[in-house]
Amino acid sequence: MDKMNTMDSMLKIFFYLHLAGLALIGIGLYLLLYGGGGLEVNGMLLIAATLGLGGLMISPYPVVKAIQWMHKKDN
């Protein structure tokens, strides 16, 4: 049962990272579409960084969710 508590806490951490990543993607898209900084190098760097970090932060959550689903299916 201790293994499931560890899995649940890990899932909760990745869920909050997923939400933060979605927020970063939203900020990046807002800056890209409505911000005027995309024409300057600093603006391009900020947009690329927010979109890239957001994409990296959302990627582990579906993997952990699939692992949890496979563990439940085995039991």
C-alpha positions in Angstrom: 0.0 0.0 0.0 3.0 2.3 0.6 3.8 2.0 -3.1 0.4 3.5 -4.0 0.8 6.4 -1.7 4.1 7.2 -3.4 2.5 6.9 -6.8 -0.4 9.2 -5.7 2.0 11.8 -4.3 4.1 11.6 -7.5 0.9 12.0 -9.6 -0.1 15.0 -7.6 3.3 16.7 -8.1 3.2 16.0 -11.9 -0.4 17.3 -12.0 0.6 20.6 -10.6 3.6 20.8 -12.9 1.2 20.0 -15.8 -1.0 22.9 -14.8 2.0 25.2 -14.5 3.2 24.1 -17.9 -0.2 24.8 -19.4 -0.1 28.3 -17.8 3.3 28.9 -19.4 2.1 27.8 -22.8 -0.9 30.1 -22.4 1.4 33.0 -21.5 3.7 32.1 -24.5 0.8 32.0 -26.9 -0.6 35.3 -25.5 2.8 36.9 -26.0 3.1 35.5 -29.5 -0.3 36.5 -30.7 -1.0 39.8 -28.8 2.4 41.0 -27.6 4.5 43.2 -29.9 7.8 41.7 -28.6 7.9 38.9 -31.1 9.7 41.1 -33.6 12.7 41.7 -31.4 15.3 39.1 -30.3 14.5 39.4 -26.6 10.8 38.9 -27.3 11.5 35.9 -29.5 13.7 34.4 -26.7 11.0 35.0 -24.1 8.3 33.4 -26.3 10.4 30.4 -27.2 11.4 29.9 -23.5 7.8 30.0 -22.2 6.5 27.7 -24.9 9.5 25.3 -24.6 9.4 25.2 -20.8 5.6 24.8 -20.8 5.9 21.9 -23.3 8.5 20.2 -21.1 6.5 20.6 -18.0 3.3 19.1 -19.4 4.9 16.0 -20.9 5.5 13.8 -17.8 1.9 13.8 -16.5 0.3 11.6 -19.2 3.2 9.1 -18.9 2.7 8.9 -15.1 -1.1 8.6 -15.6 -0.6 5.7 -18.1 1.8 3.9 -15.6 -0.8 4.3 -12.9 -3.5 2.9 -15.2 -1.3 -0.1 -16.0 -0.7 -0.8 -12.3 -4.4 -0.6 -11.6 -5.1 -3.0 -14.5 -2.6 -5.5 -13.2 -4.3 -5.6 -9.8 
